[in-house]
Amino acid sequence: MTDTNEASYRQRRKPRSEFATRKEYLNHELESMAPRRWRPNLPGRDYRFELEDWVPAMAATIGKIVMVAAIVTAFAAPLGLSDDFIIENVRYEMLIAAVLFVVLVSGFFNPRSNLAGTHGPLIPLVPLIVASGGHPMALGLMIGILGFLLGIFKGGSLLAKLTSNGVAGGLLLYLGFIGITSQIGKLFTWAEGFDMAYLAFVVIIATILMYAYLEHLQMRWLAIPMGCLLAAVLSFALGAPFEFSTEPGIPNMNPFYWWGENTGWQLGLPELHHFVAVAPFALLAVAMWSPDFVGHRAFQQLNYPPNTERVIMDLDDTAITAAARQVTGSLLGGGNITSSWGTYIVPAAIARRPIPAGAILTGLLCVVAAIWGYPMDLAVWQPVLSVALLVGVYVPLLEAGMQMTQKGKTTQSAAIVIFSSALVNPVFGWSLTVLLDNMGLVGSKERTRELGHAGRWIIPGAVFLILCVVMAGVGMFPGLPAVWEGFREL
């Protein structure tokens, strides 16, 4: 963007006093912004901070602590590493993400790039990666290289173009439903652990009533802070156990410590055979980015007003940022696996806020949580964690999926993607349904005529075939043994 666009932003935006409602003002802010890609964007000149920016920042920080802890634990447990190692590496990863990427990239250099978060769908595969001889640095570098290629060659935006509303909506419905049932189950398991199962029921019922009332008031953006506060107060008042245990401190910032043979990961530097072992998993991880990115952008498009394309996340820029963050974190010694930051972008879309201001606040909260320590304990307390994810991510995903499948023949594609995702996983469901949808077997026939041969079956067919080969090779198809011999005994 040029200086003319800078002036036009200042000239176009109007103060809050000129609008009848807060919603109209926030919509106007989205319409007025003109973010600069890969050039400095400054608060006050290119965007403003609003109260609503704290909502995605809070949700993102809670989600970050939980997701990074989950993925580092998945690596550390098979390697026999201690809980102290896990806590220190999580703190280290949060500082890397906050300072180098959340603030500098999404908050300053490119507000069109969503924050680089954690790759949740890959967590169940981490023990398999370790068992196959994988090395965290080798996996991270491979994902980074493939992610750069995806972003540079515009693969993300191409696959998004080939994904219809029915496929994207069905994917959101599946992820939302699976997430809701998972968090409810975890909340009951937590409460049953100290013989107070009714506590989970009380918390969930109270959360439902609160969410419905906020919907009535058209203040759904308050669901995360209100929900977390409600869950914490109810749980504590009814006698749920809780204590602060993570003390203030700064993690070891020396990469040589983390990649030493007797310190940190205790693995040393990766060798060629480590890269060979992780190659199929790296390909699968980057393939999972596309449906993840498509769902996040679709959620923005559903919640933002018309004429706001300039503030919608750019899929290719997000892929490049995620790849750079993955390579940097892996080289420095972190255990995180990166993807688009869903616990940030979904609440930000609900609050009708663009990416940059909330990104800076997210970076601030991540640094505070990592150094202070105590907020990490509160964020991972099960009632706070589950309610934050339920009202901030999974219920909104369900709502967005329903909105996307209301028109035309989108329900056909949505049903197929849910069906096939339940059979294997969302990557299989997405790639298969994109192929069937674009070939005209399900969904809108009119849409398929506009795609050409490449868009109808060549590209979707190639993507589906490659993913099936990888998933069959490592044994991800239910009831079928791994095709590649090295993965059969894992």
C-alpha positions as CSV (number, residue, x, y, z in Angstrom):
1,M,0.0,0.0,0.0
2,T,1.1,3.5,-0.7
3,D,1.0,6.7,1.4
4,T,-2.2,7.6,-0.4
5,N,-3.8,4.6,1.2
6,E,-2.5,5.6,4.6
7,A,-4.1,9.0,4.2
8,S,-7.3,7.5,2.9
9,Y,-7.6,5.3,6.0
10,R,-7.3,8.3,8.3
11,Q,-9.8,10.2,6.2
12,R,-12.3,7.4,5.9
13,R,-12.4,6.3,9.5
14,K,-14.9,8.1,11.7
15,P,-15.1,8.3,15.5
16,R,-17.4,6.1,17.5
17,S,-19.7,9.0,18.3
18,E,-20.9,9.1,14.7
19,F,-22.4,5.6,14.9
20,A,-25.7,4.5,16.5
21,T,-24.3,1.1,17.6
22,R,-21.0,-0.4,18.5
23,K,-21.5,-3.0,15.8
24,E,-21.8,-0.3,13.1
25,Y,-18.6,1.3,14.3
26,L,-16.7,-2.0,14.3
27,N,-17.9,-2.8,10.8
28,H,-16.8,0.7,9.7
29,E,-13.3,0.1,11.1
30,L,-13.0,-3.2,9.1
31,E,-14.2,-1.4,5.9
32,S,-11.8,1.5,6.4
33,M,-8.6,-0.4,7.0
34,A,-6.0,-0.9,4.3
35,P,-3.2,-3.2,5.7
36,R,0.2,-3.2,4.1
37,R,1.6,-6.6,3.2
38,W,5.2,-7.1,4.2
39,R,5.6,-3.4,5.1
40,P,5.4,-1.6,8.5
41,N,1.9,-1.2,9.9
42,L,1.7,1.1,12.9
43,P,-0.9,1.5,15.6
44,G,-2.8,4.8,15.1
45,R,-1.7,5.1,11.5
46,D,-2.9,1.8,10.1
47,Y,-5.1,0.4,12.8
48,R,-6.5,1.1,16.2
49,F,-6.8,-0.8,19.5
50,E,-10.3,-1.5,20.8
51,L,-11.7,-3.2,23.9
52,E,-12.8,-6.1,21.8
53,D,-9.2,-6.9,20.9
54,W,-8.7,-8.4,24.4
55,V,-11.2,-11.2,23.7
56,P,-9.2,-13.1,21.0
57,A,-6.0,-12.3,22.9
58,M,-7.3,-14.0,26.0
59,A,-8.6,-17.0,24.0
60,A,-5.4,-17.3,22.0
61,T,-3.2,-17.3,25.1
62,I,-5.3,-20.0,26.8
63,G,-5.3,-22.0,23.6
64,K,-1.6,-21.6,23.1
65,I,-0.6,-22.8,26.6
66,V,-2.8,-25.8,26.2
67,M,-1.9,-26.8,22.7
68,V,1.8,-26.3,23.0
69,A,1.8,-28.3,26.3
70,A,-0.1,-31.1,24.5
71,I,2.3,-31.4,21.6
72,V,5.5,-31.1,23.7
73,T,4.1,-33.7,26.1
74,A,3.3,-36.0,23.1
75,F,7.0,-35.7,22.1
76,A,8.5,-35.8,25.6
77,A,6.5,-38.8,27.0
78,P,7.9,-41.5,24.6
79,L,11.4,-40.0,25.1
80,G,11.1,-40.2,28.9
81,L,11.6,-36.5,29.5
82,S,10.4,-34.9,32.8
83,D,7.5,-32.6,33.5
84,D,10.0,-29.8,34.3
85,F,11.3,-30.2,30.7
86,I,7.8,-29.9,29.3
87,I,7.0,-26.7,31.3
88,E,10.3,-25.1,30.3
89,N,9.9,-25.9,26.6
90,V,6.3,-24.6,26.6
91,R,7.5,-21.3,28.1
92,Y,10.3,-21.1,25.6
93,E,7.9,-21.7,22.7
94,M,5.5,-19.1,23.9
95,L,8.3,-16.5,24.0
96,I,9.5,-17.5,20.5
97,A,6.0,-17.2,19.0
98,A,5.1,-14.0,20.9
99,V,8.2,-11.9,20.2
100,L,9.4,-13.1,16.8
101,F,6.1,-13.8,15.0
102,V,2.9,-12.8,16.7
103,V,4.0,-9.2,17.3
104,L,6.5,-8.6,14.5
105,V,4.7,-10.4,11.6
106,S,1.0,-10.3,12.3
107,G,1.0,-7.1,14.4
108,F,3.6,-5.1,12.4
109,F,4.8,-6.4,9.0
110,N,1.7,-8.2,7.6
111,P,-1.7,-8.0,9.3
112,R,-3.1,-10.2,6.4
113,S,-1.2,-13.1,7.9
114,N,-3.0,-15.0,10.7
115,L,-1.0,-15.8,13.7
116,A,1.2,-18.9,13.5
117,G,-0.3,-21.2,16.2
118,T,-0.2,-25.0,16.9
119,H,-1.1,-28.0,14.7
120,G,-3.7,-29.6,16.9
121,P,-4.8,-32.4,14.4
122,L,-1.2,-33.7,14.3
123,I,-0.9,-34.3,18.1
124,P,-2.3,-37.9,17.9
125,L,0.4,-38.8,15.4
126,V,3.4,-37.5,17.4
127,P,3.9,-40.8,19.4
128,L,4.0,-42.6,16.0
129,I,6.5,-40.1,14.7
130,V,8.8,-40.7,17.7
131,A,8.4,-44.5,17.4
132,S,9.4,-44.4,13.7
133,G,12.7,-42.7,14.6
134,G,11.6,-39.1,14.0
135,H,13.5,-36.1,15.4
136,P,11.6,-32.9,16.4
137,M,14.0,-30.7,14.6
138,A,14.0,-32.8,11.4
139,L,10.1,-32.8,11.4
140,G,10.0,-29.0,12.0
141,L,12.5,-28.2,9.2
142,M,10.7,-30.5,6.7
143,I,7.3,-28.9,7.5
144,G,8.9,-25.5,7.1
145,I,10.3,-26.3,3.7
146,L,7.1,-27.8,2.4
147,G,5.1,-24.9,3.9
148,F,7.3,-22.3,2.2
149,L,6.6,-24.1,-1.1
150,L,2.9,-24.1,-0.5
151,G,2.9,-20.4,0.2
152,I,5.3,-19.3,-2.5
153,F,3.5,-21.2,-5.3
154,K,0.1,-20.0,-4.1
155,G,-1.1,-23.5,-3.2
156,G,-3.2,-22.4,-0.3
157,S,-5.3,-19.9,-2.3
158,L,-5.7,-22.4,-5.1
159,L,-7.0,-25.2,-2.9
160,A,-9.3,-22.7,-1.2
161,K,-10.7,-21.7,-4.6
162,L,-11.4,-25.4,-5.3
163,T,-13.2,-25.8,-1.9
164,S,-16.9,-25.0,-2.2
165,N,-19.1,-23.6,0.6
166,G,-20.6,-27.0,1.1
167,V,-17.2,-28.7,1.7
168,A,-16.0,-25.9,3.9
169,G,-19.2,-25.8,5.9
170,G,-19.3,-29.5,6.4
171,L,-15.7,-29.4,7.6
172,L,-16.6,-26.6,10.1
173,L,-19.6,-28.7,11.3
174,Y,-17.5,-31.8,11.8
175,L,-14.7,-30.0,13.7
176,G,-17.2,-28.1,15.8
177,F,-19.2,-31.2,16.8
178,I,-16.1,-33.3,17.5
179,G,-14.6,-30.4,19.6
180,I,-17.8,-29.9,21.6
181,T,-18.2,-33.6,22.5
182,S,-14.4,-33.9,23.3
183,Q,-14.4,-30.9,25.7
184,I,-17.6,-32.1,27.4
185,G,-16.1,-35.5,27.9
186,K,-12.9,-34.1,29.3
187,L,-14.8,-31.9,31.7
188,F,-16.8,-34.8,33.1
189,T,-13.6,-36.9,33.3
190,W,-12.0,-34.2,35.3
191,A,-15.0,-33.8,37.7
192,E,-15.3,-37.6,38.1
193,G,-11.7,-37.7,39.2
194,F,-12.7,-36.2,42.6
195,D,-16.2,-37.6,42.8
196,M,-18.1,-34.4,41.8
197,A,-19.4,-35.3,38.3
198,Y,-22.4,-33.0,38.9
199,L,-20.0,-30.1,38.8
200,A,-19.3,-30.6,35.1
201,F,-23.1,-30.6,34.4
202,V,-23.6,-27.4,36.4
203,V,-20.7,-25.6,34.6
204,I,-22.0,-26.7,31.1
205,I,-25.6,-25.7,31.8
206,A,-24.6,-22.3,33.2
207,T,-22.4,-21.8,30.1
208,I,-25.2,-22.6,27.8
209,L,-27.5,-20.2,29.5
210,M,-24.8,-17.5,29.5
211,Y,-24.1,-18.0,25.8
212,A,-27.8,-17.8,24.9
213,Y,-28.2,-14.6,26.8
214,L,-25.2,-13.0,25.2
215,E,-26.6,-14.0,21.8
216,H,-29.8,-12.3,22.8
217,L,-28.0,-9.1,23.7
218,Q,-25.8,-9.4,20.5
219,M,-22.7,-9.4,22.7
220,R,-21.4,-12.8,21.9
221,W,-17.8,-11.4,21.7
222,L,-17.9,-11.4,25.6
223,A,-18.5,-15.1,25.7
224,I,-14.8,-16.0,26.4
225,P,-14.0,-13.7,29.3
226,M,-17.5,-14.2,30.8
227,G,-17.5,-17.9,30.3
228,C,-14.0,-18.4,31.8
229,L,-14.9,-16.2,34.8
230,L,-18.2,-18.1,35.3
231,A,-16.6,-21.5,35.0
232,A,-13.8,-20.6,37.5
233,V,-16.1,-19.0,40.1
234,L,-18.6,-21.9,39.9
235,S,-15.9,-24.6,40.1
236,F,-14.1,-22.9,43.0
237,A,-17.3,-22.2,44.9
238,L,-18.5,-25.8,44.6
239,G,-15.2,-27.1,46.0
240,A,-13.1,-28.1,42.9
241,P,-9.4,-28.5,43.7
242,F,-7.0,-25.9,42.3
243,E,-3.6,-24.6,43.2
244,F,-0.9,-22.5,41.6
245,S,2.3,-24.5,41.0
246,T,4.2,-22.9,38.1
247,E,6.6,-20.3,39.6
248,P,7.9,-17.2,37.9
249,G,11.0,-17.7,35.8
250,I,12.7,-17.4,32.4
251,P,13.4,-20.6,30.4
252,N,16.8,-21.5,29.0
253,M,17.3,-19.4,25.8
254,N,20.3,-21.3,24.5
255,P,19.5,-23.4,21.4
256,F,22.7,-25.5,22.0
257,Y,21.2,-26.5,25.4
258,W,18.0,-27.7,23.8
259,W,19.7,-29.7,21.1
260,G,22.5,-31.1,23.2
261,E,23.1,-34.8,23.5
262,N,22.8,-34.7,27.3
263,T,20.7,-31.6,27.8
264,G,17.3,-30.4,26.6
265,W,15.8,-32.9,24.2
266,Q,19.0,-35.1,24.7
267,L,18.8,-36.1,21.0
268,G,21.6,-34.1,19.5
269,L,21.3,-32.7,16.0
270,P,19.3,-34.7,13.4
271,E,20.9,-36.9,10.8
272,L,19.8,-38.0,7.3
273,H,17.8,-41.0,8.5
274,H,15.8,-38.7,10.8
275,F,14.6,-36.6,7.8
276,V,13.7,-39.8,5.9
277,A,11.6,-41.0,8.9
278,V,9.6,-37.8,9.2
279,A,9.1,-37.0,5.5
280,P,5.6,-38.6,5.2
281,F,4.4,-37.0,8.4
282,A,5.7,-33.6,7.3
283,L,3.8,-33.9,4.0
284,L,0.7,-34.9,5.9
285,A,1.1,-32.0,8.3
286,V,1.3,-29.4,5.5
287,A,-1.6,-31.0,3.7
288,M,-3.7,-30.5,6.9
289,W,-3.0,-26.8,6.6
290,S,-5.3,-26.2,3.7
291,P,-8.6,-27.3,5.3
292,D,-7.5,-25.6,8.5
293,F,-6.8,-22.3,6.7
294,V,-10.0,-22.5,4.6
295,G,-12.1,-23.0,7.7
296,H,-10.5,-20.0,9.4
297,R,-10.9,-17.7,6.5
298,A,-14.5,-18.8,5.9
299,F,-15.3,-17.9,9.5
300,Q,-14.0,-14.4,8.9
301,Q,-16.0,-14.0,5.7
302,L,-19.2,-15.0,7.5
303,N,-18.7,-12.6,10.4
304,Y,-17.3,-9.6,8.6
305,P,-19.4,-7.2,6.6
306,P,-19.1,-6.8,2.8
307,N,-16.2,-4.9,1.2
308,T,-13.7,-6.1,3.8
309,E,-11.5,-8.3,1.6
310,R,-8.4,-6.2,2.6
311,V,-8.6,-7.5,6.2
312,I,-9.4,-11.1,5.5
313,M,-6.5,-13.4,6.1
314,D,-4.3,-14.3,3.1
315,L,-3.8,-18.0,2.9
316,D,-0.5,-17.9,1.2
317,D,1.0,-15.3,3.5
318,T,-0.2,-17.3,6.4
319,A,1.5,-20.4,5.0
320,I,4.8,-18.5,4.6
321,T,4.5,-17.1,8.1
322,A,3.7,-20.5,9.6
323,A,6.6,-22.0,7.7
324,A,9.1,-19.4,8.9
325,R,7.9,-19.7,12.5
326,Q,8.2,-23.5,12.2
327,V,11.8,-23.4,11.0
328,T,12.8,-20.7,13.5
329,G,11.2,-22.5,16.5
330,S,12.7,-25.9,15.5
331,L,16.2,-24.5,15.1
332,L,16.0,-22.7,18.4
333,G,14.9,-25.8,20.2
334,G,11.2,-25.6,20.5
335,G,8.8,-28.6,20.1
336,N,5.8,-26.9,18.6
337,I,4.3,-27.9,15.3
338,T,2.7,-24.9,13.6
339,S,-0.5,-24.2,11.8
340,S,-3.0,-21.3,11.6
341,W,-4.0,-20.1,15.1
342,G,-7.6,-21.0,15.3
343,T,-8.2,-20.0,19.0
344,Y,-7.2,-16.5,17.9
345,I,-8.9,-16.0,14.5
346,V,-12.3,-17.4,15.4
347,P,-12.9,-15.2,18.5
348,A,-11.4,-12.2,16.5
349,A,-14.0,-12.8,13.7
350,I,-16.8,-13.0,16.3
351,A,-15.6,-9.7,17.8
352,R,-15.4,-8.1,14.4
353,R,-11.8,-7.2,14.8
354,P,-9.0,-7.4,12.3
355,I,-5.8,-9.3,13.0
356,P,-3.1,-6.7,14.1
357,A,-4.2,-5.1,17.3
358,G,-5.3,-8.4,18.9
359,A,-2.0,-10.0,17.8
360,I,0.0,-7.4,19.7
361,L,-2.1,-8.0,22.8
362,T,-1.8,-11.8,22.4
363,G,2.0,-11.4,22.2
364,L,1.9,-9.4,25.4
365,L,-0.2,-11.9,27.3
366,C,1.9,-14.8,26.1
367,V,5.1,-13.1,27.4
368,V,3.4,-12.3,30.7
369,A,2.1,-15.9,31.1
370,A,5.4,-17.5,30.1
371,I,7.5,-15.4,32.6
372,W,5.0,-15.1,35.5
373,G,4.0,-18.7,35.4
374,Y,0.9,-18.6,37.5
375,P,-1.5,-17.7,34.6
376,M,-0.4,-20.9,32.9
377,D,-1.9,-22.9,35.8
378,L,-5.2,-21.0,35.6
379,A,-5.4,-21.3,31.8
380,V,-5.0,-25.1,31.9
381,W,-7.5,-25.6,34.8
382,Q,-10.1,-27.9,33.1
383,P,-13.2,-25.8,33.6
384,V,-11.6,-22.6,32.3
385,L,-9.9,-24.4,29.4
386,S,-13.0,-26.3,28.3
387,V,-15.4,-23.4,28.5
388,A,-12.9,-21.1,26.7
389,L,-12.7,-23.6,23.8
390,L,-16.4,-24.4,23.8
391,V,-17.7,-20.8,23.6
392,G,-14.7,-19.3,21.8
393,V,-14.1,-21.9,19.1
394,Y,-16.3,-25.0,18.8
395,V,-19.8,-23.6,19.2
396,P,-19.0,-20.8,16.7
397,L,-17.6,-23.3,14.3
398,L,-20.9,-25.2,14.4
399,E,-22.8,-21.9,13.8
400,A,-20.6,-21.0,10.9
401,G,-20.9,-24.4,9.3
402,M,-24.7,-24.2,9.5
403,Q,-24.7,-20.8,7.9
404,M,-22.5,-22.0,5.0
405,T,-24.8,-25.0,4.2
406,Q,-28.1,-23.2,4.1
407,K,-28.2,-22.5,0.3
408,G,-28.4,-24.6,-2.8
409,K,-27.0,-28.1,-2.8
410,T,-24.3,-27.4,-0.2
411,T,-25.9,-29.9,2.2
412,Q,-24.9,-32.8,-0.1
413,S,-21.2,-31.9,0.0
414,A,-21.4,-31.1,3.8
415,A,-22.9,-34.6,4.5
416,I,-20.2,-36.3,2.5
417,V,-17.3,-34.4,4.1
418,I,-18.7,-35.2,7.6
419,F,-19.2,-38.9,6.7
420,S,-15.8,-39.4,5.2
421,S,-14.0,-37.4,8.0
422,A,-15.7,-39.6,10.6
423,L,-14.3,-42.7,8.7
424,V,-10.7,-41.6,8.6
425,N,-9.9,-38.0,9.5
426,P,-10.7,-34.4,8.3
427,V,-7.9,-34.4,5.8
428,F,-9.3,-37.5,4.1
429,G,-12.8,-36.1,4.2
430,W,-11.8,-32.8,2.8
431,S,-9.7,-34.1,-0.1
432,L,-12.2,-36.8,-1.1
433,T,-15.2,-34.4,-1.0
434,V,-13.4,-31.7,-2.9
435,L,-12.8,-34.2,-5.7
436,L,-16.4,-35.5,-5.7
437,D,-17.8,-32.0,-5.5
438,N,-15.6,-30.6,-8.3
439,M,-16.4,-33.5,-10.5
440,G,-20.1,-32.7,-10.1
441,L,-21.1,-36.0,-8.4
442,V,-22.4,-34.0,-5.4
443,G,-23.0,-30.3,-4.9
444,S,-23.7,-27.6,-7.5
445,K,-23.3,-28.7,-11.1
446,E,-23.2,-25.0,-12.3
447,R,-20.1,-24.4,-10.2
448,T,-18.1,-27.3,-11.7
449,R,-18.5,-25.9,-15.2
450,E,-16.5,-22.8,-14.3
451,L,-13.5,-24.8,-13.0
452,G,-12.0,-26.3,-16.1
453,H,-10.3,-29.8,-16.3
454,A,-7.5,-28.8,-13.9
455,G,-9.9,-27.6,-11.2
456,R,-12.5,-30.3,-11.7
457,W,-10.4,-33.5,-11.4
458,I,-6.7,-33.1,-12.2
459,I,-5.6,-31.0,-9.1
460,P,-8.2,-32.5,-6.7
461,G,-7.4,-36.0,-7.9
462,A,-3.7,-35.6,-7.5
463,V,-4.0,-34.1,-4.0
464,F,-6.4,-36.9,-3.0
465,L,-4.1,-39.6,-4.4
466,I,-0.9,-38.2,-2.7
467,L,-2.6,-38.0,0.6
468,C,-4.1,-41.5,0.4
469,V,-0.7,-42.9,-0.5
470,V,0.9,-41.2,2.6
471,M,-2.0,-42.2,4.9
472,A,-2.0,-45.8,3.7
473,G,1.7,-45.9,4.0
474,V,1.8,-44.9,7.7
475,G,-1.3,-46.9,8.6
476,M,-4.0,-44.3,9.1
477,F,-6.8,-46.1,7.4
478,P,-8.9,-48.0,10.0
479,G,-8.7,-51.8,9.8
480,L,-5.9,-51.7,7.3
481,P,-2.2,-52.4,8.1
482,A,0.4,-49.8,7.1
483,V,1.6,-50.4,3.5
484,W,5.2,-49.3,4.3
485,E,6.9,-52.1,6.3
486,G,8.7,-49.8,8.7
487,F,5.4,-48.6,10.1
488,R,3.7,-51.9,10.6
489,E,5.0,-52.7,14.0
490,L,4.6,-49.2,15.5
